[in-house]
Every structure is written in C-alpha cells, then in structure tokens.
Amino acid sequence: MLENLTKRLDSVLKNVRGKGLLTEENIDEALKEVRLALLEADVHFKIVKTFNESVRAKAVGKEVLESLSPGQQVVKVVWEELAKLMGEKGVGISLAAQPPTLIMLVGLQGSGKTTTAGKLARLYKRQGKRVLLVAADLQRPAAVDQLQILGKNIDVPVAAPQSEKDPVDVITRAVAQGNEQGFDLVIIDTAGRLQVDEPLMEELVRIKSKVLPNEILFIADAMTGQNAVNVADAFHKRLGLTGIILTKTEGDARGGAILSMRSATGAPVKFIGTGEKLDAFEPFHPDRMASRILGMGDVLSLIELAEQNYSREQAEVLQEKLRSQQFTLEDFRQQMKQIKKLGSLEKILEMIPGMQSVKDLPDQGQIDKEMRHIEAIISSMTPRERDDPGTINGSKRKRIAKGSGTSVQEVNRLLKQFYEAKKMMKRFSGGKGGKKGLGQMLARFK
C-alpha cells in the first residue's frame, strides 16, 4: 500500500544520509521533497504542514547538526515523527473488567464491516476468549447470512434477528445472551450506507445509548484514501470513536489514510486488514509501520508471524533432523507449506530490513505456480523415494515427471534445489561451524 511513499522517502533520506555536514538549507530542501511525497500519498495538507514543521524544529537543532552522523539523526527524527503521527504505540481493545466487552463496528457500506467482525472474532477466539457475533445489519441484503457463514467457518455463534425489525432490539437481546451465557466479547455488526446520512447516524446513536459499548470501532476502506478520513471524522463527531480498523491495506492505495487517521480524529488505528482471508488481520503498531515506510523493515512482526505458524517443538524437530542428516523431501514439502502460511513474498520482504528495494522478483502468481509444481513432484514419489532421494534413477524420474504433469528437467531441478537447501539449512541448524540452532534463535525472542 505504501510502496510509492517508501520509495520517495528512501530516495530523499538517502541523500541526507550521504552528506557529511548538514545545514538548515539542505534540510529545508529535503523537507520539500518529504512534503511532496506525503501529499502524493494523499495525506491532508494541514497534517503534512504540521509534520514538516515538527521535523524541521528537531532536525535543525544543535545536537543534530553537530552530531557525528547528522544524516542518520535526521532519519531518526523523521521516524519518530511518523510514529507520533500514527499514534506512537499500538493500542489494542480495552477489555471490560466485567465481561462481556461490547464492541460496536460502524462504517459505510462496502468498507468490510462484516468480514472484519469475523476476523476480530477469530483473533480473540484463538486467544481463548468466548466470542458472540451479532448480526445487526438489517439494511444490506444477505448481511445476516454472510455473518452466519463466517461464524460457522470459525466456530463462533451468531445472534441473528428473529422477529425483530429494529436492530436495537436484536442487539439488546444479544447483549442479554452474552451476559447470561458468560461470553467474553460481543461483537456487533451494524448497518452502513453508501454515504453518511442522518437516518444512519440516528440509528447508531440509539444503539450506543441503549447498550453503552466499551469500544466503537470505525471500519475504514484504505482504498478510499483521504475521503475515508473525512468520513471517520463525521462518525467520530456523532459517536465518539474509540478506535479505527483499516481494511484492504494490501491494495495499491496511496496510504494517506493510515497516516492521517489518528491526527484527524484523535482515535487510534487498532488493527489493519491485510487480505481477504480471515487470518489476514493484524494489530497496528505505529512504530513498526514507520520503520516499514522508511525501508527499515519490521523484524518483530515477522517473528510474531513465524511464531503463529511455527511452534518451538516443530523448530526443534527440524533442527534435530538437519543435524542428524535425516531431513527428507517430505520435510521439504512441509516447510513449503509453512512458508505459504506466512503470506505473500512481497509481505515478507516488507518486513526484512533493506529488502524493500529488491527488484526483478517474480510475481506472486509465478511463485505460487512453482510451489504447486514442487508439491506435485514430491506427491508423485513413493514414501521411500521421499525418504531417500538418492534412489531416484533415470526411469523413476521419468515416472515422477509423468505423474506430476511436469518434465524430467523440472524433477532434476527440484532434486538439485533440495540438496542445496539441505546443505544451507544444516549450516544454520547447529551443525558444523558452531552456528546457533533454530531452536536457540527462537528462544531469544521468547
């Protein structure tokens, strides 16, 4: 989403870093480029002006200009101000001291409220919470059915309308159910409109007055850019938002919404949706996002993502197999499945410092195709061949190629890649050379 902004800022700050001495003049020159980059990203001009003034005030200070590395100091100032603009630190859901915690989702039609309700429910269910979803969107056709399907997919109950015609009545009954049955969270999916209108606001105000939700979260479509900020402000003035969830951040939006939301409304961005699947959802950390924007990566988020999909026990088993030379093609296939769970290559590279500028990478479609071919080739082997690839002779390679719909050349290439990967992974597994094992590396972050 922020690819263009990252490239522009990286280019500007690279010039600043390269200068031995800095003056007010060349800082002002750099800030002009920063200003243009932010405006192109669809950040509101008033926010850009305030941001630049804050950066300049700190960047031209004596301790920066006279430091041993003034260029790096300026980058640090820009990072601090970007993080501050977005809220400085991540803010999660405020769970009620006396359950259930009532979470009311609001926003325009098409912003992704219903899907976000499912994502939020899945997130907290995985944390061991009992969650109840409430289908209170009685305006959009099939909204109730959609939420019920999502609830079934993640094994979360849904309180749907019975004979009620008023969403307030549906929600009142659901909250009573949440209290009686000991739910930890009640997530309310409300109706939206194509645009802000008085009937919608009146309905939402009535809901708020009746059930007194602990959280009122505005669901904003990041693809709508600055307009999403204006709509959020309108909702905030009537309802008093406690937070914002940005959806569709995986698209090619310019990113202005993510930079402007906190400053424009005072409400923090709490989560971001990074894809259509229910697991494409993550807490928002302003400091980590600032690092991504400036091309510094986001190693903490990458570690968290890996730990969600890869247990310590799995890491230790893999380490032992590599150390004892028992790593097989079946293990190789399982590792590929784990990598696929982490998400797209582009998403992973975003989190690795210095990798945002890597060019000439194959597109995700080509990568997915290659991985499907590899899985098909390994699936066409016998269990013995997967355990001991050295037994695969010429005739067996022809049989495997035919069975997988590939060519002998592709089978040969896979076997070569496997042996090379096996050697490389052994070096990082605690084998010869005294390298730290994967289990030890993961333990450092616990």
N, C-alpha and C positions, 0 to 999 in steps of 0.2 A: 504493500500500500504506500509506503513512504520511500520507495526506491529512488524516485527523481529527486526528492528533497535530500536524501542521503548523499547522492552523487554530487549535488550542487554544494552542499555544506562541506563535503570531503575535499572538493576542489579548492574552495575558499580557504579552509583551515590548513590545508597542505601548504599553501603559500605563506600563511602566517607562521607555521611551524618552521619553515625553511629559512626564515630571516634571523640573522644573528642578533640584531637590535631592532626594537620596535619603537615607533614614535606614535604620537596621537594621530598624525596624518595617515600613516598606513593602517592603523586600527580603524579609523573612520572609513577608509577605502574598503577594508574587508567587511565592515558592518553594512555598507551599502549593498554588497553582494548578498549578505545574510538576509537583509531586508527583502531583496527581490526574491530570494529563494523561498522565504516564508509566505510572501504574497502569492507567488505562483502555486504554493501548496494550499491556497485558499484559506489562509489564516486571516482573521479580521484585521484590517489596517490599524485599528486602535490598539489591539493586542500586540501587533508587530512593533508599533512605535514604543510602547511601554517596555517590551522585551529588549529592544535595541538600546534604549536609554539605560536600562539596568546593567546590560553587558558592558556598555561604554564606561559607565561610572566605576565599575570594578576593574575593567581592563586597563584604564589609563592611570590606575593608582600606582604609587611609588613602588610598592612591593612587587608588583607585576613587571613593570618596565625595567626595574633594576635587578630582577632575579637572574639566575644563571641560565634559565631556559624560558624567556618571556613568551615565546610562541606556545609552548606547552601550557603555560599558565593561562593564556587566553582561551585555549581549548577547554581547560578545566572550568573556567568561568562560564563559557557557553554551555557546557554540560550541566553545570549547577543551575543555570537559569532555565534551561529546557526542562529539567526535572521539576524545578519550582513551578514553572508554568503549568505543568500537568498534575501537580499536587505533591511533589517531593517523595512521599512514601505511599505504598499500596494501602488501600483501605478496604477491608472485607465487609461482609454482612455483620451487623450488630445483633447477635443472638439475644433474645429476651431472657431475663433472669428466670422468668416463669413461663415455660413453653405453653402453647406453641408460638414461634416467631411468625408474625404475619407479614408477608412480602407481597406488595401490590405492584404489578407490572403495567406500565402505561406507555402510550406512544401512538403514532399514526398507523393506519392500516398499511400492511406491507413491510413494516420495519423489522419483522421477525419476532414478535412478542411470543407467539405460541411455541415456536421452536426453541426460543430462549428459555421459556418456562420448563420445557423438557430437559434442556441442557443443565439448568440450575438444579433441577430435581435430581438428575443423575449424579451431579457433582457431590451433593450433600448426602445422597444415599450411599455413595462409595465411602463417605466418611463415617458411616454408621448411624446416620440420622433417619428417623422415620418422617417421610415427606408425604403430604397430601396436596395434589394439584386441584385447582378449582377452575372449571370451565365457565367463566362469567361473560364471555363474548357472545352475546345473543344477536349481534348485528350481522356479522360476516357468515355467509352460508358455509356450512361444513367446519366451522371453527371448533365446535364441540367435538365432532367426530375426529378431527385432526389431533386434538389434545388426548382423547381417549386412546387413539392408536399409539401415540408417543408414550403414554403412561403404561400401556401394555408392553411395549418394547423394553422399557427399563424396569418393569415390575413395580410401578408406583400407582397407588389408587387415585382415581379421578372422581371428584364430586361434580356431577353433571346436573343440569336443570331437570327437574321432574315435571311438575305442573306450573312452575313459576314463570312469569313473563317479565319480571323485573330482576335485573342482575343483583340488586341489593339483597333481595330475598334469597337468591341462590347462595350468595356469599355468607349471609347470616347463618344459614343452615350449615354450610361447610365449616365455618369457624366453630360452631357448636359441636360438630362432629370431631373437629381437631382437638377440642378441649376434652370431650368425653372419652375419646379413644387414645389419648396420650401421644399425639403426633408432635414432633419437634419443630417442624416447619409447615406452614400452609402457604402455598404459592398461588396467587390469584392472577389469572389471565383475563384482563379486561378488554373491552371493545375499543377499536380505533376508528378513525375516519380518514378520508383521503387528505383532509386538511383540518387545521384547528377550527372548531366551531363551538358555539355556546352550548347546544344540547349535549355534546360530548363532555365538555368541562363540567356542566351541572351534574351529569351522571357520576363522574369521577369524584366530584366534591361530596356528593351524597354518600358514596361508598366509603370515602375517607372518614366522614363524620360518623358513620354508623359503626365501623369495625375498628377504627383507630390503628391502622397498620404500623408496625415497627419500622418498615422500610417502604419507601415509594421510589421505585427504580424506573427511570425513563429509558426505553429501548430506542436507540438511535441507529439509523442506517448510515454507515460511514460513507456509502457511495453518494449520498446527497450533499456531502460537503458542508459548506457554510450554512446552508438552509437548515440542516439538522440542528445547528447551534441556535438559530433563531427560534425554531420550534421548541427546543428544550427550554429556552428562556421563558417562552409563553406558558409551558406546563409548570415550570418552577414557580412562576408568579402566582398561579392559582392553587397549586397543590403543595408546594414546599418539598421539592425532590430531595431525597437523601443520597441518591447516587445515580449513576448512568452506566448502561451496558451498551457498548458499541458492537454492532453486528456487521457482517460482510467486510471485515477488515482485510480479508485475503484478496480482495479485488484490486482494481487499478485506481482506486480513489486517490486523490492528491494528499490526503492526510490532514487537512486543515481542521477537521472536526476533533480529532484526537488531541490536537494541540490547543484548541480553543475552548473546549467544553468546560473545564474547571474554572478558567478565568471568566467566562461569560455568565455562568450560572452559580458558581460557588459550590456546586455539587461535584464530588469526585467521580471519576470513571473507575468503576469497581471490577468490571470484567470486560473481556473482548471475545467476540465470536470469530474464530479463525477458519471456518469452513462450514459446510452443510451438515456434516455428521454430528451426532450428539456428543462425541468426545472432543470436538474441535472448539474448545471453550477453555479459557484460562484466566486466572486472576490478573489484574492490570497492575504493573509496577512502574511508576513514572521514572524512577532512576534507571531501571533496566531498559525502558523504551528510549530514554535519552541516549543511552550507550549504543543502542541499535541504530538510532538516527545518525549518530556521529561515526558509525562504522567500527565501533569498539566491540561489537558482539554482545552476547548475553549468556555467558557460561553458566550462571546459576540456573537460568530457566532450562538450559539444555540438560544439566544434571538432573533437575527435577523431572523433566520429561523422560529421561532414560530410566530413572528410578521407578516411575509409574509403570513402565513396561518391562522392567528387568529387575528381578529380585536379587538380593545378595546371594541367596542359595544358588540361583542359576549362574551367577558370575563365578562362584567358587567351583561349581561343577565344570564349567567351561575351562577355567584356569587349570584344573587338575587334568582334564583331557588333553589340553595343549602341552602341559608339562610332560605327560607320560606318552605323548605321541599317539593318542587314541582319538584325535579329532577326525571325524568322518564326514562324508558328503551329506549324510543325514543331518549332522550337526550344522554343516554349512547351510543347508536349506532352512533349518530352524533359525539360524542367525539372520538370514534374509527376511524371514517373517517378522522378527523383532524390529529390524531396521524399518520395514514398511510401516510398522505401528507408530514410529516417531513422526511420520508425516512426510511432506514433500522435501526433496533435496534443497529447494530454494529456502524453505522454512528453516532447515537445519543449518545451512550456510549463513543465514541471517544471524545466527546465534554464535558463530565462531569468529573471534576477532580477526580482522583483516581479510576475511573470505567474501565480503560483500562485493568486492570489486573483481572477483574471478569471472573471467569471460569465456566464451566459446564452450560453455557447458551444454550437453544435450538437453533437450526439453524433457519435462516430466513424462510426457507420453512415450518418448523413446526409452527412457529409463524403465518405466513400468513394463514395456514390451520385452526388454532384455531380461528383466527379472522373471517374467512369465515363462520365457523360453528356458531359463535356467531351471526353474521349478519343474517344467515339463520333462526336461532331460533327466533330472535326478529321479523323478517319479517313474521313468521308463526303465530304470535299472532294477536289478534284483537286490534284495537286502544284503546279500554277500558282496555284490559289486559296490554298494554304497559304503560298506564297512572297509572294503579293501579295493580301492580303485586300481591298484596295480595289476589286478586280474583281468582288467578290461582290455582285450586284444582287438585286432582289426575287425574281425567278424562281429564281435559284440558291439563295437562302436557303430557299425552299420545298422545292427538291430535296434540299438538305442535311438539312433537318429530317425529311423523309420517310425518307431513307436511314439516319438515325441513330436513328429512333424517338423523336424529340423534337419540340418545337414551334418555330415561327418566332421566337417570343418568346425562347426559350432560346438560339437561334442569335444573335439580336441582342444578348442579354445577354453571351454569350461574346465577341463581337467588341468590345463596349464594354470589357469587362474586359481584353481583350488590349491594346487601345490605352492604357488607363490603366496597366497593368502595364509596358508598354513605356516609357512616359514616366518612371515611377517608377524602373525599373531603370537607365535611362540616367543618371539623376541620381547613382547610386552606382557608375557604371561608369568614371568618369574623364572624363566629358564636361564640359559647361559647368559653371562654378561651382567648378572646382578640387577636386572630391571625389576621394578616393583610390580607385583601381581595386580590383576584387575580387581580382586577382592580387596587388596590393600588400598588401591586407589579409591575405590568406592567408600571404604571405611573413613577416609579423610574427610568426607563430606557429610558424615552422619552426625 
